Amino acid sequence: MSLRVRKLIGLVGILGFILAYMRLMILVAAHVPDHGPWQFAFYALAGVSWGLPILPLISWMNRGR
């Protein structure tokens, strides 16, 4: 599979994951208590934790260079 096709598949996969992740975080955020430190902790964790599951996909996209 060419690098160009891998990157196209990876792009679609990343966009799909981000949209699903956003939807999930919106649903979970509705249950976070209305208290500053809890909200800060949730949004800080939610804002950073999306990157970890995407790392294998990015690695796969760049394989074969």
Biopython code that builds the backbone (N, CA, C, O; Angstrom):
import numpy as np
from Bio.PDB.StructureBuilder import StructureBuilder

atoms = [
    (1, "MET", "N", (0.854, -1.164, 0.000)),
    (1, "MET", "CA", (0.000, 0.000, 0.000)),
    (1, "MET", "C", (0.905, 1.234, 0.000)),
    (1, "MET", "O", (1.875, 1.304, 0.754)),
    (2, "SER", "N", (0.582, 2.184, -0.837)),
    (2, "SER", "CA", (1.435, 3.361, -0.944)),
    (2, "SER", "C", (1.250, 4.282, 0.271)),
    (2, "SER", "O", (0.238, 4.230, 0.970)),
    (3, "LEU", "N", (2.239, 5.100, 0.487)),
    (3, "LEU", "CA", (2.213, 6.042, 1.608)),
    (3, "LEU", "C", (1.046, 7.017, 1.475)),
    (3, "LEU", "O", (0.430, 7.405, 2.468)),
    (4, "ARG", "N", (0.759, 7.397, 0.266)),
    (4, "ARG", "CA", (-0.341, 8.343, 0.028)),
    (4, "ARG", "C", (-1.695, 7.743, 0.430)),
    (4, "ARG", "O", (-2.522, 8.429, 1.030)),
    (5, "VAL", "N", (-1.920, 6.482, 0.107)),
    (5, "VAL", "CA", (-3.168, 5.805, 0.463)),
    (5, "VAL", "C", (-3.253, 5.612, 1.973)),
    (5, "VAL", "O", (-4.313, 5.799, 2.571)),
    (6, "ARG", "N", (-2.125, 5.237, 2.590)),
    (6, "ARG", "CA", (-2.100, 5.099, 4.048)),
    (6, "ARG", "C", (-2.488, 6.404, 4.726)),
    (6, "ARG", "O", (-3.270, 6.399, 5.677)),
    (7, "LYS", "N", (-1.960, 7.498, 4.257)),
    (7, "LYS", "CA", (-2.260, 8.794, 4.872)),
    (7, "LYS", "C", (-3.723, 9.184, 4.668)),
    (7, "LYS", "O", (-4.329, 9.787, 5.554)),
    (8, "LEU", "N", (-4.288, 8.852, 3.528)),
    (8, "LEU", "CA", (-5.699, 9.130, 3.295)),
    (8, "LEU", "C", (-6.576, 8.304, 4.242)),
    (8, "LEU", "O", (-7.514, 8.828, 4.842)),
    (9, "ILE", "N", (-6.267, 7.021, 4.369)),
    (9, "ILE", "CA", (-7.012, 6.165, 5.294)),
    (9, "ILE", "C", (-6.841, 6.663, 6.724)),
    (9, "ILE", "O", (-7.805, 6.699, 7.489)),
    (10, "GLY", "N", (-5.628, 7.045, 7.086)),
    (10, "GLY", "CA", (-5.362, 7.569, 8.425)),
    (10, "GLY", "C", (-6.114, 8.858, 8.696)),
    (10, "GLY", "O", (-6.615, 9.064, 9.801)),
    (11, "LEU", "N", (-6.198, 9.718, 7.710)),
    (11, "LEU", "CA", (-6.937, 10.970, 7.861)),
    (11, "LEU", "C", (-8.402, 10.708, 8.160)),
    (11, "LEU", "O", (-8.983, 11.313, 9.061)),
    (12, "VAL", "N", (-8.992, 9.804, 7.395)),
    (12, "VAL", "CA", (-10.406, 9.460, 7.619)),
    (12, "VAL", "C", (-10.576, 8.818, 8.997)),
    (12, "VAL", "O", (-11.543, 9.106, 9.703)),
    (13, "GLY", "N", (-9.649, 7.957, 9.377)),
    (13, "GLY", "CA", (-9.711, 7.311, 10.687)),
    (13, "GLY", "C", (-9.579, 8.300, 11.828)),
    (13, "GLY", "O", (-10.312, 8.209, 12.813)),
    (14, "ILE", "N", (-8.661, 9.240, 11.712)),
    (14, "ILE", "CA", (-8.459, 10.241, 12.759)),
    (14, "ILE", "C", (-9.684, 11.137, 12.876)),
    (14, "ILE", "O", (-10.142, 11.419, 13.983)),
    (15, "LEU", "N", (-10.214, 11.582, 11.751)),
    (15, "LEU", "CA", (-11.403, 12.441, 11.799)),
    (15, "LEU", "C", (-12.593, 11.702, 12.409)),
    (15, "LEU", "O", (-13.332, 12.274, 13.210)),
    (16, "GLY", "N", (-12.779, 10.445, 12.040)),
    (16, "GLY", "CA", (-13.857, 9.650, 12.624)),
    (16, "GLY", "C", (-13.684, 9.465, 14.121)),
    (16, "GLY", "O", (-14.643, 9.576, 14.886)),
    (17, "PHE", "N", (-12.448, 9.180, 14.537)),
    (17, "PHE", "CA", (-12.186, 9.005, 15.963)),
    (17, "PHE", "C", (-12.434, 10.293, 16.732)),
    (17, "PHE", "O", (-13.058, 10.273, 17.793)),
    (18, "ILE", "N", (-11.954, 11.408, 16.207)),
    (18, "ILE", "CA", (-12.127, 12.691, 16.888)),
    (18, "ILE", "C", (-13.611, 13.029, 17.025)),
    (18, "ILE", "O", (-14.037, 13.503, 18.079)),
    (19, "LEU", "N", (-14.395, 12.797, 15.990)),
    (19, "LEU", "CA", (-15.830, 13.078, 16.073)),
    (19, "LEU", "C", (-16.510, 12.190, 17.115)),
    (19, "LEU", "O", (-17.338, 12.670, 17.889)),
    (20, "ALA", "N", (-16.169, 10.904, 17.140)),
    (20, "ALA", "CA", (-16.745, 9.999, 18.134)),
    (20, "ALA", "C", (-16.287, 10.380, 19.541)),
    (20, "ALA", "O", (-17.075, 10.340, 20.486)),
    (21, "TYR", "N", (-15.020, 10.747, 19.678)),
    (21, "TYR", "CA", (-14.482, 11.143, 20.978)),
    (21, "TYR", "C", (-15.162, 12.417, 21.485)),
    (21, "TYR", "O", (-15.488, 12.526, 22.668)),
    (22, "MET", "N", (-15.370, 13.365, 20.592)),
    (22, "MET", "CA", (-16.050, 14.598, 20.990)),
    (22, "MET", "C", (-17.459, 14.296, 21.473)),
    (22, "MET", "O", (-17.892, 14.826, 22.496)),
    (23, "ARG", "N", (-18.170, 13.457, 20.753)),
    (23, "ARG", "CA", (-19.536, 13.092, 21.142)),
    (23, "ARG", "C", (-19.552, 12.428, 22.517)),
    (23, "ARG", "O", (-20.404, 12.739, 23.348)),
    (24, "LEU", "N", (-18.618, 11.522, 22.756)),
    (24, "LEU", "CA", (-18.532, 10.850, 24.045)),
    (24, "LEU", "C", (-18.220, 11.838, 25.167)),
    (24, "LEU", "O", (-18.824, 11.768, 26.237)),
    (25, "MET", "N", (-17.285, 12.753, 24.932)),
    (25, "MET", "CA", (-16.928, 13.723, 25.964)),
    (25, "MET", "C", (-18.075, 14.693, 26.254)),
    (25, "MET", "O", (-18.234, 15.136, 27.391)),
    (26, "ILE", "N", (-18.861, 15.022, 25.252)),
    (26, "ILE", "CA", (-20.035, 15.871, 25.471)),
    (26, "ILE", "C", (-21.025, 15.154, 26.378)),
    (26, "ILE", "O", (-21.597, 15.763, 27.282)),
    (27, "LEU", "N", (-21.227, 13.869, 26.140)),
    (27, "LEU", "CA", (-22.150, 13.098, 26.969)),
    (27, "LEU", "C", (-21.639, 12.959, 28.408)),
    (27, "LEU", "O", (-22.413, 13.071, 29.358)),
    (28, "VAL", "N", (-20.342, 12.718, 28.562)),
    (28, "VAL", "CA", (-19.762, 12.572, 29.897)),
    (28, "VAL", "C", (-19.733, 13.917, 30.618)),
    (28, "VAL", "O", (-19.953, 13.964, 31.829)),
    (29, "ALA", "N", (-19.469, 15.002, 29.909)),
    (29, "ALA", "CA", (-19.376, 16.331, 30.539)),
    (29, "ALA", "C", (-20.688, 16.754, 31.172)),
    (29, "ALA", "O", (-20.689, 17.561, 32.101)),
    (30, "ALA", "N", (-21.786, 16.237, 30.697)),
    (30, "ALA", "CA", (-23.083, 16.576, 31.289)),
    (30, "ALA", "C", (-23.199, 16.044, 32.707)),
    (30, "ALA", "O", (-24.039, 16.516, 33.473)),
    (31, "HIS", "N", (-22.368, 15.066, 33.073)),
    (31, "HIS", "CA", (-22.434, 14.456, 34.401)),
    (31, "HIS", "C", (-21.329, 14.945, 35.333)),
    (31, "HIS", "O", (-21.251, 14.493, 36.475)),
    (32, "VAL", "N", (-20.484, 15.846, 34.877)),
    (32, "VAL", "CA", (-19.424, 16.394, 35.723)),
    (32, "VAL", "C", (-20.048, 17.417, 36.666)),
    (32, "VAL", "O", (-20.820, 18.272, 36.231)),
    (33, "PRO", "N", (-19.718, 17.335, 37.962)),
    (33, "PRO", "CA", (-20.299, 18.299, 38.910)),
    (33, "PRO", "C", (-19.969, 19.748, 38.537)),
    (33, "PRO", "O", (-18.920, 20.034, 37.959)),
    (34, "ASP", "N", (-20.868, 20.629, 38.875)),
    (34, "ASP", "CA", (-20.705, 22.049, 38.554)),
    (34, "ASP", "C", (-19.821, 22.722, 39.614)),
    (34, "ASP", "O", (-20.254, 23.621, 40.335)),
    (35, "HIS", "N", (-18.595, 22.262, 39.680)),
    (35, "HIS", "CA", (-17.629, 22.763, 40.651)),
    (35, "HIS", "C", (-16.307, 22.953, 39.907)),
    (35, "HIS", "O", (-15.861, 22.055, 39.193)),
    (36, "GLY", "N", (-15.692, 24.095, 40.069)),
    (36, "GLY", "CA", (-14.516, 24.477, 39.292)),
    (36, "GLY", "C", (-13.404, 23.457, 39.193)),
    (36, "GLY", "O", (-12.994, 23.114, 38.084)),
    (37, "PRO", "N", (-12.894, 22.952, 40.321)),
    (37, "PRO", "CA", (-11.780, 21.991, 40.222)),
    (37, "PRO", "C", (-12.152, 20.700, 39.497)),
    (37, "PRO", "O", (-11.332, 20.149, 38.763)),
    (38, "TRP", "N", (-13.375, 20.211, 39.692)),
    (38, "TRP", "CA", (-13.812, 19.004, 38.991)),
    (38, "TRP", "C", (-13.893, 19.244, 37.498)),
    (38, "TRP", "O", (-13.465, 18.406, 36.704)),
    (39, "GLN", "N", (-14.441, 20.388, 37.114)),
    (39, "GLN", "CA", (-14.535, 20.710, 35.695)),
    (39, "GLN", "C", (-13.158, 20.887, 35.080)),
    (39, "GLN", "O", (-12.899, 20.414, 33.974)),
    (40, "PHE", "N", (-12.270, 21.573, 35.803)),
    (40, "PHE", "CA", (-10.910, 21.758, 35.302)),
    (40, "PHE", "C", (-10.224, 20.418, 35.082)),
    (40, "PHE", "O", (-9.602, 20.199, 34.043)),
    (41, "ALA", "N", (-10.335, 19.516, 36.062)),
    (41, "ALA", "CA", (-9.700, 18.206, 35.956)),
    (41, "ALA", "C", (-10.277, 17.422, 34.776)),
    (41, "ALA", "O", (-9.533, 16.796, 34.020)),
    (42, "PHE", "N", (-11.594, 17.457, 34.621)),
    (42, "PHE", "CA", (-12.218, 16.719, 33.520)),
    (42, "PHE", "C", (-11.769, 17.251, 32.174)),
    (42, "PHE", "O", (-11.346, 16.483, 31.310)),
    (43, "TYR", "N", (-11.857, 18.565, 31.989)),
    (43, "TYR", "CA", (-11.524, 19.126, 30.676)),
    (43, "TYR", "C", (-10.029, 19.022, 30.372)),
    (43, "TYR", "O", (-9.645, 18.873, 29.212)),
    (44, "ALA", "N", (-9.185, 19.101, 31.400)),
    (44, "ALA", "CA", (-7.750, 18.917, 31.180)),
    (44, "ALA", "C", (-7.460, 17.482, 30.743)),
    (44, "ALA", "O", (-6.692, 17.252, 29.809)),
    (45, "LEU", "N", (-8.078, 16.523, 31.425)),
    (45, "LEU", "CA", (-7.868, 15.120, 31.069)),
    (45, "LEU", "C", (-8.472, 14.795, 29.703)),
    (45, "LEU", "O", (-7.849, 14.108, 28.894)),
    (46, "ALA", "N", (-9.674, 15.285, 29.451)),
    (46, "ALA", "CA", (-10.334, 15.024, 28.168)),
    (46, "ALA", "C", (-9.587, 15.692, 27.018)),
    (46, "ALA", "O", (-9.556, 15.160, 25.909)),
    (47, "GLY", "N", (-8.992, 16.839, 27.271)),
    (47, "GLY", "CA", (-8.285, 17.559, 26.221)),
    (47, "GLY", "C", (-6.964, 16.931, 25.823)),
    (47, "GLY", "O", (-6.465, 17.167, 24.722)),
    (48, "VAL", "N", (-6.397, 16.136, 26.711)),
    (48, "VAL", "CA", (-5.094, 15.530, 26.435)),
    (48, "VAL", "C", (-5.211, 14.061, 26.047)),
    (48, "VAL", "O", (-4.409, 13.559, 25.260)),
    (49, "SER", "N", (-6.202, 13.377, 26.593)),
    (49, "SER", "CA", (-6.254, 11.919, 26.446)),
    (49, "SER", "C", (-6.680, 11.434, 25.060)),
    (49, "SER", "O", (-6.604, 10.234, 24.795)),
    (50, "TRP", "N", (-7.116, 12.303, 24.184)),
    (50, "TRP", "CA", (-7.486, 11.863, 22.835)),
    (50, "TRP", "C", (-6.259, 11.453, 22.031)),
    (50, "TRP", "O", (-6.372, 10.650, 21.105)),
    (51, "GLY", "N", (-5.113, 11.980, 22.363)),
    (51, "GLY", "CA", (-3.918, 11.739, 21.558)),
    (51, "GLY", "C", (-3.334, 10.347, 21.695)),
    (51, "GLY", "O", (-2.757, 9.821, 20.743)),
    (52, "LEU", "N", (-3.475, 9.744, 22.862)),
    (52, "LEU", "CA", (-2.871, 8.436, 23.095)),
    (52, "LEU", "C", (-3.422, 7.344, 22.177)),
    (52, "LEU", "O", (-2.630, 6.582, 21.623)),
    (53, "PRO", "N", (-4.733, 7.231, 21.989)),
    (53, "PRO", "CA", (-5.234, 6.184, 21.088)),
    (53, "PRO", "C", (-4.887, 6.417, 19.613)),
    (53, "PRO", "O", (-4.932, 5.480, 18.816)),
    (54, "ILE", "N", (-4.547, 7.633, 19.249)),
    (54, "ILE", "CA", (-4.254, 7.938, 17.846)),
    (54, "ILE", "C", (-2.796, 7.626, 17.479)),
    (54, "ILE", "O", (-2.473, 7.497, 16.299)),
    (55, "LEU", "N", (-1.935, 7.507, 18.461)),
    (55, "LEU", "CA", (-0.515, 7.274, 18.181)),
    (55, "LEU", "C", (-0.257, 6.022, 17.327)),
    (55, "LEU", "O", (0.548, 6.105, 16.399)),
    (56, "PRO", "N", (-0.888, 4.876, 17.584)),
    (56, "PRO", "CA", (-0.638, 3.725, 16.701)),
    (56, "PRO", "C", (-1.075, 3.974, 15.252)),
    (56, "PRO", "O", (-0.428, 3.500, 14.318)),
    (57, "LEU", "N", (-2.153, 4.706, 15.071)),
    (57, "LEU", "CA", (-2.617, 5.015, 13.718)),
    (57, "LEU", "C", (-1.615, 5.922, 13.005)),
    (57, "LEU", "O", (-1.326, 5.718, 11.826)),
    (58, "ILE", "N", (-1.093, 6.904, 13.698)),
    (58, "ILE", "CA", (-0.090, 7.791, 13.107)),
    (58, "ILE", "C", (1.176, 7.011, 12.773)),
    (58, "ILE", "O", (1.795, 7.235, 11.733)),
    (59, "SER", "N", (1.556, 6.095, 13.660)),
    (59, "SER", "CA", (2.725, 5.262, 13.396)),
    (59, "SER", "C", (2.507, 4.406, 12.147)),
    (59, "SER", "O", (3.403, 4.279, 11.313)),
    (60, "TRP", "N", (1.317, 3.824, 12.024)),
    (60, "TRP", "CA", (0.993, 3.019, 10.854)),
    (60, "TRP", "C", (1.007, 3.865, 9.585)),
    (60, "TRP", "O", (1.484, 3.420, 8.541)),
    (61, "MET", "N", (0.490, 5.071, 9.676)),
    (61, "MET", "CA", (0.447, 5.951, 8.500)),
    (61, "MET", "C", (1.838, 6.253, 7.967)),
    (61, "MET", "O", (2.034, 6.357, 6.756)),
    (62, "ASN", "N", (2.808, 6.395, 8.872)),
    (62, "ASN", "CA", (4.149, 6.797, 8.462)),
    (62, "ASN", "C", (5.079, 5.612, 8.224)),
    (62, "ASN", "O", (6.245, 5.809, 7.881)),
    (63, "ARG", "N", (4.595, 4.402, 8.396)),
    (63, "ARG", "CA", (5.419, 3.220, 8.157)),
    (63, "ARG", "C", (5.689, 3.081, 6.660)),
    (63, "ARG", "O", (4.831, 3.381, 5.830)),
    (64, "GLY", "N", (6.863, 2.632, 6.339)),
    (64, "GLY", "CA", (7.196, 2.421, 4.938)),
    (64, "GLY", "C", (7.911, 3.591, 4.295)),
    (64, "GLY", "O", (8.095, 3.615, 3.078)),
    (65, "ARG", "N", (8.307, 4.538, 5.078)),
    (65, "ARG", "CA", (9.041, 5.684, 4.525)),
    (65, "ARG", "C", (10.459, 5.318, 4.237)),
    (65, "ARG", "O", (11.229, 6.155, 3.767)),
]
sb = StructureBuilder()
sb.init_structure("model")
sb.init_model(0)
sb.init_chain("A")
sb.init_seg("    ")
for serial, (resi, resn, name, xyz) in enumerate(atoms, 1):
    if name == "N":
        sb.init_residue(resn, " ", resi, " ")
    sb.init_atom(name, np.array(xyz, "f"), 0.0, 1.0, " ", f" {name:<3s}", serial, name[0])
structure = sb.get_structure()
